Amino acid sequence: MEDPARQIEHVVRSLVELPTATEIVAHIDKYFTKDARILHPLFNQPLSKNGREDLKGIYKMERVLFVYEAMDIHSIMTSQDKKHIAIDSTVHITLRYAPFLKFDARFVTICRLVQAKNGRWLISEQTDILPSDLSMARFPVPILRSLSDFYKHTVGYLTASLGRFLLKQGWGGA
């Protein structure tokens, strides 16, 4: 990429919305370093000098298991030095072998960039982060979302109550 802030949306969309694994592999060759890796909520790709080849295999397996219908990009943030870009997005997913299971996954993706000798910027690491709040992440199992919401609300209430009590008593330090 010559201008990562301007081009990153196209790059990220190409990894999700292109129809074939062959096209995705071409984009991985174009936009990722040879030792690139991905850190994902379900797995972490080990650091390797052949990382780009492993990354191609990971994207192929995603295509075997999932159908990505579309992607909504909510915002893109870039560091001043152009070495990090964060993308807030929602991916609309269908399980390939259970097409009745459709869900949306909200991600924050952080791409670490390095500048190649030719001046172009390449992705050296992609970190996909799901919000820890399962409702915000649009986790596809409603009962788990409800249990998570109940737990988080209860702990939030108890933490706030205890903190207010400690403040009122003057306990726990300044």
Backbone torsions as a table, in degrees:
resi	resn	phi	psi	omega
1	MET	NA	134.3	174.1
2	GLU	-82.1	-36.4	-178.2
3	ASP	-130.8	87.1	-174.6
4	PRO	-55.5	-40.4	-178.1
5	ALA	-60.7	-35.8	-178.5
6	ARG	-85.5	-32.0	-171.9
7	GLN	-97.4	-14.3	-171.9
8	ILE	-61.9	-35.1	179.6
9	GLU	-59.5	-45.0	178.1
10	HIS	-61.3	-42.9	-178.5
11	VAL	-62.7	-48.5	-178.5
12	VAL	-65.5	-44.2	178.1
13	ARG	-60.0	-37.7	-178.4
14	SER	-62.7	-31.0	-179.9
15	LEU	-76.0	-20.0	-177.9
16	VAL	-104.9	-42.9	-167.5
17	GLU	-99.7	-11.5	178.3
18	LEU	-66.2	141.9	-171.6
19	PRO	-75.1	-22.8	-175.7
20	THR	-126.7	153.5	177.1
21	ALA	-64.0	-33.0	179.1
22	THR	-60.9	-41.7	178.6
23	GLU	-68.3	-38.7	179.0
24	ILE	-64.2	-43.1	178.8
25	VAL	-59.0	-40.3	178.7
26	ALA	-62.3	-38.7	179.1
27	HIS	-71.4	-35.8	176.0
28	ILE	-62.8	-43.5	176.7
29	ASP	-59.7	-36.9	-174.9
30	LYS	-78.7	-35.3	-168.1
31	TYR	-114.4	-2.6	-177.4
32	PHE	-119.8	149.8	175.5
33	THR	-72.4	163.4	179.4
34	LYS	-63.3	-29.7	-178.9
35	ASP	-102.7	22.1	-177.0
36	ALA	-61.8	155.9	176.3
37	ARG	-150.3	165.9	177.9
38	ILE	-125.0	137.9	172.5
39	LEU	-114.1	121.2	-169.6
40	HIS	-128.3	155.2	178.6
41	PRO	-58.1	-25.5	-178.1
42	LEU	-99.1	-16.1	-178.4
43	PHE	-163.4	160.9	172.5
44	ASN	-124.3	125.4	177.4
45	GLN	-77.8	124.8	178.9
46	PRO	-62.1	146.6	176.4
47	LEU	-65.6	131.6	-175.7
48	SER	-154.5	148.8	175.7
49	LYS	-67.4	-18.4	176.4
50	ASN	-103.4	29.1	-174.9
51	GLY	-56.2	-40.0	-178.6
52	ARG	-62.8	-38.8	178.0
53	GLU	-66.3	-40.5	176.5
54	ASP	-64.5	-39.7	179.0
55	LEU	-60.8	-39.3	176.5
56	LYS	-60.5	-42.3	178.2
57	GLY	-64.0	-38.3	178.8
58	ILE	-65.3	-46.0	178.5
59	TYR	-64.6	-33.9	175.7
60	LYS	-63.4	-45.2	179.3
61	MET	-63.5	-36.4	175.8
62	GLU	-60.9	-39.3	178.5
63	ARG	-68.2	-31.7	177.2
64	VAL	-68.4	-38.9	-174.0
65	LEU	-90.7	-31.1	-172.3
66	PHE	-128.9	154.1	169.2
67	VAL	-114.1	118.0	177.4
68	TYR	-90.3	112.9	-176.6
69	GLU	-74.3	-46.4	-177.1
70	ALA	-167.9	173.8	179.1
71	MET	-139.1	132.4	173.6
72	ASP	-105.3	125.1	176.2
73	ILE	-98.5	120.1	-178.4
74	HIS	-90.1	-40.0	178.0
75	SER	-162.2	158.3	177.2
76	ILE	-133.2	129.9	179.2
77	MET	-122.9	136.7	-177.2
78	THR	-124.4	137.2	175.0
79	SER	-72.2	156.2	-177.8
80	GLN	-62.5	-32.0	-178.7
81	ASP	-86.0	3.1	178.6
82	LYS	67.5	11.0	-176.1
83	LYS	-90.2	-9.4	178.5
84	HIS	-141.6	136.3	174.5
85	ILE	-131.6	134.8	176.5
86	ALA	-114.9	134.2	-179.2
87	ILE	-122.7	122.5	175.5
88	ASP	-96.5	118.5	-174.2
89	SER	-146.6	163.6	171.3
90	THR	-123.4	130.2	178.0
91	VAL	-109.4	130.1	179.4
92	HIS	-94.1	117.0	-167.3
93	ILE	-123.0	143.5	170.4
94	THR	-125.3	136.9	173.8
95	LEU	-72.8	126.7	-173.4
96	ARG	-60.7	-39.2	-175.0
97	TYR	-98.9	7.2	173.5
98	ALA	-145.8	69.8	-171.0
99	PRO	-62.8	-11.0	175.9
100	PHE	-78.2	-12.2	177.8
101	LEU	-96.1	100.4	177.6
102	LYS	-117.6	141.8	177.4
103	PHE	-155.1	164.1	176.2
104	ASP	-109.1	136.7	177.8
105	ALA	-119.4	123.0	177.9
106	ARG	-91.8	127.4	-179.4
107	PHE	-127.5	150.9	159.6
108	VAL	-113.0	121.2	-179.5
109	THR	-109.6	127.3	177.6
110	ILE	-111.4	122.5	178.6
111	CYS	-107.3	126.2	174.0
112	ARG	-92.6	128.7	-175.4
113	LEU	-113.0	148.4	171.8
114	VAL	-130.4	149.7	179.9
115	GLN	-95.0	123.4	180.0
116	ALA	-76.4	168.5	-179.3
117	LYS	-60.0	-29.6	-179.9
118	ASN	-81.4	3.0	178.1
119	GLY	91.2	-12.0	179.9
120	ARG	-78.0	150.3	178.0
121	TRP	-96.0	134.5	179.5
122	LEU	-123.9	152.9	177.5
123	ILE	-84.7	124.7	177.9
124	SER	-102.1	-22.9	178.8
125	GLU	-152.3	134.6	175.8
126	GLN	-117.6	121.5	178.8
127	THR	-115.3	115.5	177.9
128	ASP	-97.9	126.0	-177.1
129	ILE	-122.0	126.8	171.6
130	LEU	-91.0	141.1	174.1
131	PRO	-58.3	144.3	-179.8
132	SER	-70.0	-17.7	176.2
133	ASP	-84.7	113.1	-174.7
134	LEU	-63.6	-30.1	176.7
135	SER	-68.5	-42.6	178.6
136	MET	-65.2	-36.4	179.3
137	ALA	-74.2	-9.5	-177.4
138	ARG	60.3	41.3	-180.0
139	PHE	-57.1	134.3	-169.1
140	PRO	-76.7	0.2	-179.3
141	VAL	-109.7	101.0	-172.7
142	PRO	-56.4	-38.5	-177.5
143	ILE	-64.7	-37.7	177.4
144	LEU	-67.9	-37.5	175.9
145	ARG	-61.4	-44.3	-179.2
146	SER	-63.8	-44.7	178.5
147	LEU	-63.6	-41.5	178.4
148	SER	-63.2	-45.9	179.1
149	ASP	-60.0	-44.9	-179.7
150	PHE	-61.2	-48.2	179.5
151	TYR	-58.9	-49.9	-175.4
152	LYS	-66.6	-37.6	177.5
153	HIS	-67.5	-41.0	179.6
154	THR	-63.8	-48.7	180.0
155	VAL	-64.2	-39.3	177.1
156	GLY	-61.1	-44.1	178.9
157	TYR	-64.4	-47.1	-179.3
158	LEU	-63.6	-40.4	178.9
159	THR	-63.8	-45.9	179.2
160	ALA	-63.1	-43.5	-178.9
161	SER	-63.5	-45.6	179.6
162	LEU	-64.2	-42.7	178.8
163	GLY	-62.0	-43.5	177.4
164	ARG	-62.4	-40.4	178.9
165	PHE	-62.7	-46.6	179.9
166	LEU	-62.8	-39.4	176.7
167	LEU	-62.4	-44.3	-178.0
168	LYS	-63.5	-37.4	-178.6
169	GLN	-82.8	-14.9	-176.3
170	GLY	75.1	22.1	-179.1
171	TRP	-95.4	159.2	171.4
172	GLY	88.5	13.6	177.5
173	GLY	94.7	178.1	-174.0
174	ALA	-71.7	NA	NA
